[in-house]
Amino acid sequence: MEDTPAYFKCYAESGTKWPKRWVVVKGLLLRQCTGYDAKLVFKLKGGKTFTYKLPITLKGKIFEVVHFPANIEKIYFEPMSSKGRFQMQDFQFKSISWFERNYLMSKRLYLLYKSQNQDVIYKAGIRWHQFIFDLSKAYEIAGRFRAYSPKIEYKEWLKLFDQLNHKDIFKIKRLIKKNSQLPEIELLELGHQTEAISSRAIQNGLSEQLYSRFKIVKKSDLSYEFYQHRNTRWLMLVEEGCQLRPHALYWFAHQACLKPNAAMIYSDHDYIDENGERCSPVLKPEWSPEFFLSQNFIGGVLMVNTDYLDLESCKNLTIYAVILRLFSRLKPYQSDGLEVCRIPALLFSKPLLANNQKRLLAEGVQETELLTKFFNKHEIIADISDYHLIYKKIVYAVKARPLVSIIIPTRDMLHHLERCVESLLTKTSYDHFEIIIVDNQSEELETSAYFAKVSALQNVNVVEYNKPFNYSAINNYAAKYCNGEVFCLLNNDTEVISPDWLEVMLGQLQQSNVGAVGIKLLFPDGTVQHAGDAVGPGGCADHFFSGFEEEQAGYMGRAIVAQDLSAVTAACLLTQRDVFESLNGLDERHLSVAFNDVDYCLRVREKGMRVVFTPYVKMYHHESVSRGKDDNPEKIARAKKEADYIRSRWGHVLKNDPFYNPNLNYARPNFELSRYPMVKKPWLKR
């Protein structure tokens, strides 16, 4: 039985009737949830029902021109489609004239054309003639650019963005003919059959290929003599049952031509259900070593550069095993390692088998055995355990027990600070740490008394910072008083939940080429506040999976497994002292309050190092309670200035977060399909 969504019953003012025809719906809706679809439901006389889905901005603003039907009996407003919290302010309906309707609709379209790329607007389905002949349709499409807009179903998305028409086919064939540098590809099926590429699905996919510079090889062909005399460097491994799209081999060959020294190339994929319909798209991040160790997200097709791989070793191996053979030589696991390329396009489909979960569990056992051997070979000590049935939880052992300096900026707010420090002292199982409390002009007597009390403890030091609040400067200043090899930046409104939090974070930080580690933060009710940051989706940066249940898996399990990301929040962030100092700490000049953690993580990645999110550590977090919200003109101006700096400094990343996917919604990082995918198809001119 489905839960009934929360709703308001709307009432007309006393003595008045419902407005007719064109109406502006206004309000401010603040929510923490996972289902952000909001809608008006009109109950009409005669029993009919009419629904209007309301797009809403990231900040919760509702301003929508709606056509009210005749014969309204009741109106309901549903603020969200899932469990969560919401606050509604100034909700109202206002009648407008036909001329006002035209002005407001045209204004939204004008602002859209000013802010968005013309190609993106065209892909969304807006045409110039709609301004005259179908303004309502163009207005509806423009509303989809708001952060919380109605979802698009996969079947509709495929029709809009994943169909090859005759023009596409003509252009691809012409490019193949013109480009003699495109490589030949060898295809090898991995499965239970003895002959390569013998399954019906793969045969069908190959017969439809637009690219003909390929040949099928058998496992028995992979001998020393064979690869000594072969003409190609590229071997495509295809799991049994996978069906390649008609343009798949061309796109792989094109990518190989662009990146001839890449070690491996992979793409997005989806599934084929029992009715032969495509479903469940798997839209992948760029190569993430930690995410791969948690699950084989690459899927059933991988093209590898055989210059870096012993072909004979492929005879009885899976794609997972082949990747493990290359793993330690790849970027960013090694900063100067081999490149991995992702094609953000659905280039193959896998069968959605009835026994899929059983098969995944069996594959998981084999993968754990291979991973254990890999860790033993590379002298990595870690605990590997099954997690949520199909994932692997990896917790690394701490080496050499480094001293950790925990930096906590504060200004009064003793009820939060005391709980934070008390939880550190009583719940932390790792005992080699010190606490540096930075007092930023506290005024309350109770706070001073508490400082005197905790300063008496051997591993607690209180230092004064007598300047206006600047989060970056405070942490940089505190670093001078730290004795540790590792810094932990920690907000004063956090509370330890996991006793092993420092061991888990330290073990992760000590892995190859890791420069920063962040954790899962929870609201006091146990729902997720932060599970890593997206950079670009949502404007500048936004939290993944905010409002999810604590153990809710999320898209591709990404809410519950460790992974490389672009950024994590400094509400709890672990980093090495030498990395912090080499980057000159946080940016106190441009980012005094917001985005300093995002900027720091991006500079870590710019240095060639990794930023890793681990969900195996959790803390409670009361977000921004100490500083307050940006609700006055001075704070709003400062926030805008800092956001503008991030857009200027990191614009190239904001346009394409490597750990998101350009086929996904960029209005906010909710892993829903985008209504205007930002994928560059190689046969289309830009």
C-alpha positions as CSV (number, residue, x, y, z in Angstrom):
1,M,0.0,0.0,0.0
2,E,1.4,3.4,-1.0
3,D,1.7,6.2,1.5
4,T,-0.6,9.1,0.9
5,P,1.4,12.2,0.0
6,A,1.2,15.3,2.2
7,Y,-1.1,18.0,0.8
8,F,-2.9,21.3,1.6
9,K,-6.5,21.8,0.8
10,C,-6.7,25.3,-0.6
11,Y,-9.6,27.7,0.1
12,A,-10.8,30.8,-1.7
13,E,-11.1,34.0,0.4
14,S,-14.4,34.4,2.1
15,G,-17.1,35.5,-0.3
16,T,-15.0,35.0,-3.4
17,K,-14.9,32.3,-6.1
18,W,-11.9,30.5,-7.5
19,P,-10.1,32.6,-10.1
20,K,-10.7,31.8,-13.7
21,R,-8.4,31.3,-16.7
22,W,-4.8,32.7,-16.1
23,V,-3.5,32.7,-12.5
24,V,0.0,33.2,-11.0
25,V,0.7,30.7,-8.2
26,K,3.2,32.1,-5.8
27,G,5.0,31.0,-2.6
28,L,8.2,29.8,-0.9
29,L,8.6,26.1,-0.3
30,L,11.5,24.8,1.8
31,R,12.0,21.0,1.8
32,Q,14.2,18.2,2.8
33,C,13.1,15.1,1.0
34,T,13.9,12.8,-2.0
35,G,10.8,13.2,-4.1
36,Y,10.6,16.9,-5.1
37,D,7.7,16.7,-7.4
38,A,5.1,19.3,-6.4
39,K,1.7,19.7,-8.0
40,L,-1.7,21.3,-7.9
41,V,-4.6,18.9,-8.1
42,F,-7.9,20.3,-9.3
43,K,-11.1,18.4,-8.4
44,L,-13.7,19.5,-11.0
45,K,-17.5,19.3,-10.8
46,G,-18.6,16.0,-12.4
47,G,-15.8,14.0,-10.8
48,K,-13.0,14.8,-13.2
49,T,-9.4,15.6,-11.9
50,F,-6.8,17.8,-13.5
51,T,-3.2,17.9,-12.3
52,Y,-0.5,20.6,-12.9
53,K,3.1,19.9,-11.9
54,L,4.9,22.9,-10.5
55,P,8.5,23.6,-11.2
56,I,10.3,25.2,-8.3
57,T,13.7,26.9,-8.0
58,L,16.6,25.5,-5.9
59,K,15.8,28.1,-3.2
60,G,12.2,27.1,-3.1
61,K,10.6,29.9,-5.0
62,I,7.2,29.1,-6.7
63,F,6.2,31.5,-9.4
64,E,4.2,29.8,-12.1
65,V,1.6,31.0,-14.6
66,V,-1.2,28.3,-14.5
67,H,-4.4,28.0,-16.5
68,F,-7.2,27.3,-14.1
69,P,-9.9,25.1,-15.5
70,A,-13.6,25.9,-15.3
71,N,-15.9,24.3,-12.7
72,I,-13.4,23.9,-9.9
73,E,-14.8,22.2,-6.9
74,K,-11.6,21.8,-4.8
75,I,-7.9,22.5,-5.1
76,Y,-5.1,20.6,-3.3
77,F,-1.4,21.4,-3.2
78,E,1.0,18.5,-2.8
79,P,4.5,19.9,-1.8
80,M,6.5,16.7,-2.4
81,S,6.1,13.1,-3.4
82,S,8.1,11.4,-0.7
83,K,8.7,11.3,3.1
84,G,10.4,14.4,4.3
85,R,10.1,17.9,5.9
86,F,8.7,21.0,4.4
87,Q,7.9,24.6,5.3
88,M,5.4,26.7,3.2
89,Q,5.4,30.5,3.2
90,D,3.1,33.1,1.4
91,F,1.3,30.6,-0.8
92,Q,-1.3,32.3,-2.9
93,F,-3.2,32.5,-6.2
94,K,-3.4,35.8,-8.1
95,S,-5.6,36.3,-11.2
96,I,-3.9,37.9,-14.2
97,S,-5.0,39.2,-17.6
98,W,-4.2,37.6,-20.9
99,F,-1.6,40.3,-21.6
100,E,0.1,39.8,-18.2
101,R,0.2,36.1,-19.0
102,N,2.0,36.7,-22.3
103,Y,4.4,39.1,-20.6
104,L,5.3,36.7,-17.8
105,M,5.7,33.7,-20.1
106,S,7.8,35.7,-22.6
107,K,10.0,37.1,-19.7
108,R,10.8,33.6,-18.5
109,L,11.8,32.6,-22.1
110,Y,13.9,35.7,-22.5
111,L,15.8,35.1,-19.3
112,L,16.3,31.5,-20.4
113,Y,17.9,32.6,-23.7
114,K,20.1,34.9,-21.8
115,S,21.4,32.3,-19.3
116,Q,21.5,29.1,-21.4
117,N,23.5,27.9,-24.5
118,Q,21.4,28.0,-27.7
119,D,22.2,24.4,-28.4
120,V,20.9,23.3,-25.0
121,I,17.7,25.3,-25.5
122,Y,17.2,23.6,-28.9
123,K,17.8,20.2,-27.4
124,A,15.2,20.9,-24.8
125,G,12.6,21.4,-27.6
126,I,12.1,25.2,-27.7
127,R,11.7,26.7,-31.2
128,W,11.5,30.4,-32.2
129,H,8.0,30.0,-33.7
130,Q,6.6,28.9,-30.4
131,F,6.8,32.5,-29.2
132,I,4.0,33.3,-31.6
133,F,2.1,30.1,-32.1
134,D,2.6,28.0,-28.9
135,L,3.8,30.2,-26.1
136,S,2.4,27.9,-23.4
137,K,4.4,24.9,-24.7
138,A,7.6,26.9,-24.8
139,Y,6.9,28.2,-21.2
140,E,6.3,24.7,-20.0
141,I,9.6,23.6,-21.4
142,A,11.4,26.6,-19.9
143,G,10.0,25.6,-16.5
144,R,12.0,22.3,-16.8
145,F,15.2,24.3,-16.4
146,R,14.2,25.1,-12.8
147,A,15.8,22.9,-10.2
148,Y,12.7,20.9,-9.2
149,S,10.9,20.1,-12.4
150,P,8.8,17.1,-13.4
151,K,10.7,13.9,-14.2
152,I,11.1,12.6,-17.7
153,E,10.4,8.9,-18.2
154,Y,13.1,6.8,-19.8
155,K,11.1,5.7,-22.9
156,E,10.4,9.4,-23.7
157,W,14.1,10.3,-23.0
158,L,15.2,7.5,-25.5
159,K,12.9,8.9,-28.2
160,L,14.3,12.4,-27.7
161,F,18.0,11.8,-27.3
162,D,19.0,8.2,-28.1
163,Q,17.5,7.6,-31.5
164,L,19.7,7.4,-34.7
165,N,18.0,9.0,-37.6
166,H,19.1,8.8,-41.3
167,K,21.0,12.0,-41.0
168,D,23.0,10.6,-38.0
169,I,23.8,7.4,-39.9
170,F,24.8,9.4,-43.0
171,K,27.2,11.6,-41.0
172,I,28.8,8.6,-39.1
173,K,29.4,6.7,-42.3
174,R,30.9,9.7,-44.0
175,L,33.3,10.3,-41.0
176,I,34.3,6.7,-41.0
177,K,35.1,6.9,-44.7
178,K,37.1,10.1,-44.3
179,N,39.1,9.1,-41.2
180,S,41.7,6.4,-42.1
181,Q,43.2,6.8,-38.6
182,L,40.3,5.1,-36.9
183,P,41.7,1.8,-35.4
184,E,40.7,-1.7,-36.0
185,I,39.0,-3.4,-33.0
186,E,39.2,-7.0,-32.0
187,L,36.2,-8.4,-30.2
188,L,36.3,-11.2,-27.7
189,E,33.2,-12.5,-25.9
190,L,33.6,-13.4,-22.3
191,G,31.2,-16.1,-21.1
192,H,30.5,-19.8,-20.9
193,Q,30.7,-20.5,-24.6
194,T,33.8,-21.9,-26.3
195,E,33.5,-19.9,-29.5
196,A,33.7,-16.1,-29.4
197,I,30.8,-13.8,-30.2
198,S,28.4,-16.7,-30.7
199,S,25.4,-15.5,-28.7
200,R,22.4,-14.1,-30.6
201,A,22.3,-10.7,-28.9
202,I,25.9,-10.0,-29.7
203,Q,25.6,-11.3,-33.3
204,N,22.6,-9.0,-33.8
205,G,24.5,-6.0,-32.5
206,L,27.5,-6.8,-34.8
207,S,25.4,-7.2,-37.9
208,E,23.9,-3.7,-37.3
209,Q,27.3,-2.0,-36.7
210,L,28.0,1.1,-38.8
211,Y,31.7,0.6,-38.2
212,S,33.2,-2.3,-40.1
213,R,36.9,-2.2,-39.0
214,F,36.6,-5.0,-36.5
215,K,37.3,-8.7,-36.3
216,I,36.1,-11.4,-34.0
217,V,38.8,-13.3,-32.1
218,K,38.5,-16.6,-30.2
219,K,39.9,-17.3,-26.8
220,S,42.0,-20.0,-28.4
221,D,43.6,-17.3,-30.7
222,L,45.2,-15.5,-27.8
223,S,48.6,-17.1,-28.0
224,Y,52.1,-15.6,-28.0
225,E,52.3,-15.9,-31.8
226,F,49.0,-14.1,-32.2
227,Y,49.7,-11.0,-30.3
228,Q,53.2,-10.7,-31.7
229,H,51.8,-10.3,-35.2
230,R,48.5,-8.6,-34.6
231,N,47.7,-5.3,-36.3
232,T,45.6,-3.7,-33.6
233,R,46.2,-2.5,-30.1
234,W,42.5,-2.5,-29.1
235,L,40.6,-5.5,-27.7
236,M,37.0,-5.1,-26.8
237,L,35.8,-7.6,-24.1
238,V,32.0,-8.3,-24.4
239,E,30.2,-10.2,-21.8
240,E,27.8,-12.9,-23.0
241,G,24.3,-11.5,-23.8
242,C,25.4,-7.9,-24.2
243,Q,24.0,-6.1,-27.3
244,L,26.0,-3.3,-28.9
245,R,24.2,-0.3,-30.3
246,P,24.7,0.3,-34.0
247,H,27.0,3.2,-33.5
248,A,28.9,1.7,-30.5
249,L,32.1,0.5,-32.3
250,Y,32.4,3.8,-34.2
251,W,32.2,5.8,-30.9
252,F,34.7,3.5,-29.2
253,A,37.0,3.8,-32.2
254,H,36.6,7.5,-32.3
255,Q,37.5,7.7,-28.6
256,A,40.6,5.5,-29.1
257,C,41.7,7.8,-31.9
258,L,41.4,10.8,-29.6
259,K,43.2,9.0,-26.7
260,P,45.6,6.5,-28.3
261,N,47.5,6.0,-25.1
262,A,44.5,5.3,-22.8
263,A,44.6,2.0,-21.0
264,M,40.9,1.3,-21.2
265,I,37.6,2.8,-22.5
266,Y,34.1,2.2,-21.2
267,S,30.6,3.5,-21.8
268,D,27.2,3.8,-20.2
269,H,24.6,1.0,-20.6
270,D,21.1,0.0,-19.9
271,Y,19.1,-3.3,-19.6
272,I,16.7,-5.2,-21.8
273,D,13.6,-6.5,-19.9
274,E,11.6,-9.6,-20.5
275,N,9.5,-7.7,-23.0
276,G,12.5,-6.7,-25.1
277,E,12.2,-3.0,-23.8
278,R,15.2,-1.0,-22.8
279,C,15.1,0.0,-19.1
280,S,17.2,1.0,-16.0
281,P,19.9,3.2,-17.5
282,V,23.3,3.0,-15.8
283,L,24.8,6.4,-16.3
284,K,28.3,6.2,-14.9
285,P,30.8,8.6,-13.4
286,E,34.3,8.9,-14.9
287,W,36.8,6.4,-13.6
288,S,36.7,6.2,-9.8
289,P,39.1,3.6,-8.2
290,E,37.3,3.5,-4.9
291,F,33.9,3.1,-6.5
292,F,35.2,0.2,-8.6
293,L,36.4,-1.6,-5.6
294,S,32.9,-1.3,-4.0
295,Q,31.3,-2.6,-7.2
296,N,32.1,-3.3,-10.8
297,F,30.3,-0.3,-12.2
298,I,31.9,-0.7,-15.6
299,G,29.4,-3.4,-16.7
300,G,29.6,-5.8,-19.6
301,V,31.7,-4.1,-22.3
302,L,35.3,-2.8,-21.9
303,M,37.8,-1.9,-24.6
304,V,41.4,-2.3,-23.4
305,N,44.7,-1.2,-24.9
306,T,46.7,-4.4,-25.3
307,D,50.0,-2.5,-25.1
308,Y,49.5,-2.6,-21.3
309,L,47.9,-6.0,-21.0
310,D,49.1,-9.6,-21.5
311,L,46.5,-11.0,-23.9
312,E,47.1,-14.5,-22.8
313,S,45.9,-13.6,-19.3
314,C,42.5,-12.8,-20.8
315,K,41.7,-16.4,-21.7
316,N,39.7,-17.3,-18.6
317,L,39.2,-13.9,-17.0
318,T,36.3,-11.5,-16.4
319,I,36.2,-7.8,-17.1
320,Y,36.6,-7.3,-13.3
321,A,39.8,-9.4,-13.3
322,V,41.2,-7.6,-16.4
323,I,40.6,-4.2,-14.7
324,L,42.3,-5.4,-11.5
325,R,45.4,-6.3,-13.6
326,L,45.6,-2.7,-14.8
327,F,44.3,-1.1,-11.6
328,S,47.4,0.0,-9.8
329,R,48.8,1.6,-13.0
330,L,45.8,3.8,-13.6
331,K,45.1,7.5,-12.9
332,P,44.2,8.8,-10.4
333,Y,45.2,5.8,-8.2
334,Q,48.7,6.8,-9.4
335,S,49.0,10.5,-10.2
336,D,51.2,9.8,-13.2
337,G,49.4,6.6,-14.2
338,L,47.6,5.5,-17.4
339,E,44.4,7.3,-18.5
340,V,41.0,5.8,-18.4
341,C,38.3,7.1,-20.8
342,R,34.5,7.2,-20.3
343,I,32.0,7.6,-23.1
344,P,28.9,9.1,-21.6
345,A,26.5,7.4,-24.0
346,L,24.4,4.3,-23.8
347,L,26.3,2.1,-26.2
348,F,25.2,-1.4,-25.1
349,S,22.4,-3.2,-23.3
350,K,22.5,-6.1,-20.9
351,P,19.8,-8.7,-20.5
352,L,17.8,-8.2,-17.3
353,L,17.7,-11.9,-16.2
354,A,15.2,-13.4,-13.8
355,N,18.0,-14.8,-11.7
356,N,20.1,-11.5,-12.0
357,Q,20.5,-11.1,-8.2
358,K,21.6,-14.7,-7.7
359,R,24.1,-14.2,-10.5
360,L,25.4,-10.9,-9.0
361,L,25.9,-12.6,-5.7
362,A,27.9,-15.4,-7.3
363,E,30.0,-12.9,-9.2
364,G,30.5,-10.9,-6.0
365,V,32.1,-14.0,-4.3
366,Q,34.5,-14.4,-7.2
367,E,35.3,-10.7,-7.2
368,T,36.0,-10.7,-3.4
369,E,38.5,-13.6,-3.9
370,L,40.3,-11.6,-6.7
371,L,40.3,-8.5,-4.7
372,T,41.8,-10.3,-1.6
373,K,44.6,-11.6,-3.8
374,F,45.2,-8.1,-5.2
375,F,45.4,-6.6,-1.7
376,N,47.8,-9.3,-0.6
377,K,50.0,-8.8,-3.6
378,H,50.2,-5.0,-3.0
379,E,50.4,-5.4,0.8
380,I,47.2,-3.6,1.5
381,I,45.6,-4.6,4.8
382,A,41.8,-4.2,4.7
383,D,38.6,-5.8,5.9
384,I,36.4,-6.7,2.9
385,S,32.8,-7.5,3.7
386,D,29.5,-7.9,1.7
387,Y,27.4,-4.8,2.0
388,H,23.7,-4.5,1.0
389,L,24.0,-7.9,-0.8
390,I,25.7,-6.7,-4.0
391,Y,28.3,-4.2,-2.8
392,K,31.6,-4.5,-1.0
393,K,32.5,-2.5,2.1
394,I,36.2,-2.0,2.4
395,V,37.7,-0.6,5.6
396,Y,41.5,-0.1,5.5
397,A,43.8,-0.7,8.4
398,V,45.6,2.4,9.8
399,K,49.4,2.4,9.3
400,A,51.8,3.9,11.9
401,R,49.1,5.6,14.1
402,P,49.7,9.3,13.1
403,L,48.7,12.1,15.4
404,V,45.5,13.8,14.2
405,S,44.9,17.5,15.0
406,I,41.1,18.2,15.1
407,I,40.4,21.9,14.4
408,I,37.1,23.2,15.7
409,P,36.3,26.9,15.0
410,T,33.6,28.3,17.3
411,R,32.0,31.5,18.6
412,D,29.9,30.8,21.7
413,M,27.1,28.3,20.8
414,L,28.3,26.3,23.8
415,H,25.4,23.8,23.7
416,H,26.7,22.6,20.3
417,L,30.4,22.9,21.1
418,E,30.2,21.0,24.3
419,R,28.2,18.2,22.7
420,C,30.8,18.0,19.9
421,V,33.8,17.9,22.1
422,E,32.2,15.5,24.6
423,S,31.4,13.1,21.8
424,L,35.0,13.3,20.5
425,L,36.5,12.6,24.0
426,T,34.1,9.8,25.0
427,K,33.1,8.0,21.7
428,T,36.4,8.1,19.7
429,S,38.2,4.8,19.8
430,Y,41.3,6.1,18.1
431,D,43.2,7.7,21.0
432,H,46.1,9.5,19.2
433,F,44.5,12.9,18.5
434,E,44.5,16.5,19.8
435,I,41.7,19.0,19.7
436,I,42.4,22.6,18.7
437,I,39.4,24.8,19.6
438,V,39.6,28.2,17.9
439,D,37.7,30.9,19.8
440,N,36.5,33.5,17.3
441,Q,35.5,36.3,19.7
442,S,33.1,34.4,22.0
443,E,31.3,36.7,24.5
444,E,29.4,34.5,26.9
445,L,30.7,33.8,30.4
446,E,29.6,30.2,30.2
447,T,31.8,29.7,27.1
448,S,34.9,31.2,28.8
449,A,34.3,28.9,31.8
450,Y,34.1,25.9,29.5
451,F,37.3,26.9,27.7
452,A,39.1,27.0,31.0
453,K,37.8,23.6,31.9
454,V,38.7,21.8,28.7
455,S,42.1,23.5,28.4
456,A,43.2,21.6,31.5
457,L,42.9,18.4,29.5
458,Q,46.2,17.1,28.0
459,N,45.0,16.8,24.4
460,V,42.8,20.0,24.2
461,N,44.1,23.4,23.3
462,V,42.0,26.6,23.0
463,V,43.5,29.4,20.9
464,E,42.1,32.8,20.2
465,Y,41.3,34.4,16.8
466,N,40.4,38.0,17.4
467,K,39.3,39.0,13.9
468,P,36.0,39.1,12.1
469,F,34.7,35.7,11.1
470,N,36.5,34.1,8.2
471,Y,36.3,30.3,8.2
472,S,39.2,29.8,5.9
473,A,41.5,32.2,7.8
474,I,40.5,30.6,11.2
475,N,41.5,27.1,10.0
476,N,44.7,28.4,8.4
477,Y,45.5,30.2,11.7
478,A,44.8,27.1,13.8
479,A,47.1,25.0,11.6
480,K,50.1,26.8,13.2
481,Y,49.1,25.4,16.6
482,C,48.7,21.8,15.4
483,N,51.3,19.1,16.1
484,G,49.7,16.4,14.0
485,E,50.7,14.9,10.7
486,V,47.0,14.9,9.7
487,F,44.4,17.6,10.0
488,C,40.7,17.1,10.7
489,L,38.6,20.1,9.9
490,L,35.4,19.8,12.0
491,N,32.4,22.0,12.6
492,N,31.4,22.7,16.2
493,D,27.8,21.6,15.4
494,T,28.8,17.9,14.7
495,E,28.4,14.9,17.0
496,V,30.3,11.6,16.7
497,I,28.2,8.5,16.0
498,S,30.7,6.0,14.8
499,P,33.4,5.3,17.5
500,D,35.8,4.1,14.7
501,W,35.4,7.2,12.7
502,L,39.0,8.3,12.8
503,E,40.3,4.8,12.0
504,V,38.1,4.5,9.0
505,M,39.0,8.0,7.7
506,L,42.7,7.5,8.4
507,G,42.8,4.1,6.7
508,Q,41.1,5.7,3.6
509,L,43.4,8.7,3.6
510,Q,46.5,6.5,3.7
511,Q,45.6,4.7,0.4
512,S,47.3,5.5,-2.8
513,N,47.2,9.2,-3.8
514,V,44.4,10.3,-1.5
515,G,44.5,13.9,-0.5
516,A,41.2,14.4,1.3
517,V,38.5,12.3,2.9
518,G,34.9,13.2,3.8
519,I,32.0,11.4,5.5
520,K,28.3,10.9,5.5
521,L,26.5,13.6,7.7
522,L,23.1,13.1,9.1
523,F,20.4,15.4,10.3
524,P,19.3,14.8,13.9
525,D,16.3,12.7,12.7
526,G,18.7,10.3,10.9
527,T,18.1,11.4,7.3
528,V,21.1,12.3,5.1
529,Q,22.4,15.8,5.0
530,H,25.6,15.2,3.0
531,A,26.9,12.2,1.1
532,G,29.5,14.0,-0.9
533,D,29.3,17.0,-3.1
534,A,28.5,17.5,-6.8
535,V,30.3,20.5,-8.4
536,G,28.2,22.2,-11.1
537,P,24.8,20.6,-10.7
538,G,22.6,22.9,-8.6
539,G,24.6,26.0,-9.5
540,C,28.0,25.8,-7.8
541,A,28.0,22.9,-5.5
542,D,25.3,20.8,-3.9
543,H,25.1,17.8,-1.6
544,F,24.3,14.3,-3.0
545,F,21.3,12.4,-1.5
546,S,20.2,15.1,0.9
547,G,17.0,13.9,2.5
548,F,17.6,10.2,1.9
549,E,17.1,7.6,4.7
550,E,20.4,6.7,6.4
551,E,20.8,3.3,4.6
552,Q,18.9,4.1,1.4
553,A,21.2,2.9,-1.4
554,G,20.6,5.7,-4.0
555,Y,21.4,5.6,-7.7
556,M,23.9,2.8,-8.4
557,G,24.3,2.4,-4.6
558,R,26.2,5.7,-4.5
559,A,24.7,6.8,-1.2
560,I,26.1,3.8,0.7
561,V,29.5,2.9,-0.9
562,A,32.9,4.7,-0.9
563,Q,33.9,6.5,-4.0
564,D,36.1,9.2,-5.5
565,L,34.3,12.6,-5.8
566,S,35.1,16.1,-6.8
567,A,34.5,17.5,-3.3
568,V,33.3,16.8,0.2
569,T,32.3,19.1,2.9
570,A,34.7,20.5,5.5
571,A,32.1,20.0,8.2
572,C,34.2,16.9,8.7
573,L,37.2,16.6,6.4
574,L,40.5,14.7,6.9
575,T,43.7,15.8,5.0
576,Q,47.4,15.4,5.4
577,R,49.4,18.3,6.9
578,D,51.8,18.4,4.0
579,V,49.0,18.5,1.4
580,F,47.3,21.3,3.3
581,E,50.5,23.4,3.6
582,S,51.5,22.8,0.0
583,L,48.1,24.2,-1.1
584,N,48.4,27.1,1.3
585,G,45.4,25.9,3.2
586,L,41.9,27.2,2.6
587,D,41.4,30.3,0.4
588,E,40.9,33.1,3.0
589,R,41.1,35.8,0.4
590,H,38.2,34.9,-1.9
591,L,36.2,32.4,0.2
592,S,35.8,33.5,3.7
593,V,32.6,31.6,4.5
594,A,31.2,29.4,1.7
595,F,32.7,27.0,-0.9
596,N,36.2,27.0,0.7
597,D,35.9,23.2,1.2
598,V,34.9,22.8,-2.5
599,D,37.7,24.9,-3.6
600,Y,40.2,23.0,-1.4
601,C,39.1,19.7,-2.8
602,L,39.3,20.9,-6.3
603,R,42.8,22.1,-5.7
604,V,43.7,18.7,-4.3
605,R,42.4,17.1,-7.5
606,E,44.2,19.7,-9.6
607,K,47.3,18.5,-7.8
608,G,46.6,15.0,-9.2
609,M,45.4,13.6,-5.9
610,R,42.1,11.9,-5.0
611,V,39.2,13.1,-2.9
612,V,37.3,10.2,-1.4
613,F,33.9,10.0,0.3
614,T,33.3,7.2,2.8
615,P,29.8,6.5,4.0
616,Y,31.1,4.1,6.6
617,V,31.6,7.0,9.0
618,K,28.6,9.0,10.1
619,M,28.1,12.1,12.2
620,Y,25.1,14.2,13.2
621,H,25.3,17.7,11.8
622,H,23.2,20.8,12.5
623,E,24.0,22.7,9.3
624,S,25.2,26.3,9.7
625,V,23.4,26.8,13.1
626,S,26.5,28.6,14.5
627,R,26.9,31.2,11.8
628,G,23.2,31.6,10.8
629,K,21.7,31.9,7.3
630,D,22.5,34.3,4.5
631,D,19.4,36.4,5.1
632,N,20.5,40.0,5.1
633,P,21.9,42.2,2.3
634,E,25.5,42.0,3.4
635,K,25.5,38.2,3.7
636,I,23.6,37.8,0.4
637,A,26.2,40.1,-1.4
638,R,29.1,38.1,0.2
639,A,27.5,34.8,-0.8
640,K,27.1,36.0,-4.4
641,K,30.7,37.2,-4.6
642,E,32.0,33.8,-3.4
643,A,29.7,31.9,-5.8
644,D,30.9,34.1,-8.6
645,Y,34.5,33.4,-7.7
646,I,33.9,29.6,-7.8
647,R,32.2,29.9,-11.2
648,S,35.2,31.9,-12.5
649,R,37.9,29.8,-11.0
650,W,36.4,26.4,-11.6
651,G,34.0,27.0,-14.5
652,H,35.5,24.1,-16.5
653,V,34.7,21.6,-13.8
654,L,31.2,23.1,-13.1
655,K,30.3,22.4,-16.7
656,N,31.1,18.7,-16.3
657,D,31.6,17.2,-12.9
658,P,33.6,14.0,-13.7
659,F,31.7,12.0,-11.0
660,Y,28.3,12.9,-12.2
661,N,27.1,12.3,-15.8
662,P,26.2,14.8,-18.6
663,N,23.0,12.7,-19.3
664,L,21.8,13.5,-15.8
665,N,19.8,16.5,-14.5
666,Y,22.2,19.4,-13.9
667,A,19.6,21.6,-12.2
668,R,20.3,19.6,-9.1
669,P,22.3,16.4,-8.5
670,N,19.4,14.0,-8.1
671,F,20.5,11.4,-10.6
672,E,17.4,11.9,-12.7
673,L,17.5,12.0,-16.5
674,S,18.3,15.4,-18.0
675,R,15.8,17.1,-20.2
676,Y,18.8,18.6,-22.1
677,P,21.7,16.2,-22.0
678,M,25.1,17.8,-22.5
679,V,26.7,14.9,-24.4
680,K,28.9,15.8,-27.4
681,K,28.1,13.3,-30.1
682,P,31.3,13.0,-32.3
683,W,29.4,13.2,-35.6
684,L,27.6,16.4,-34.8
685,K,29.4,19.8,-35.3
686,R,29.5,22.2,-32.4
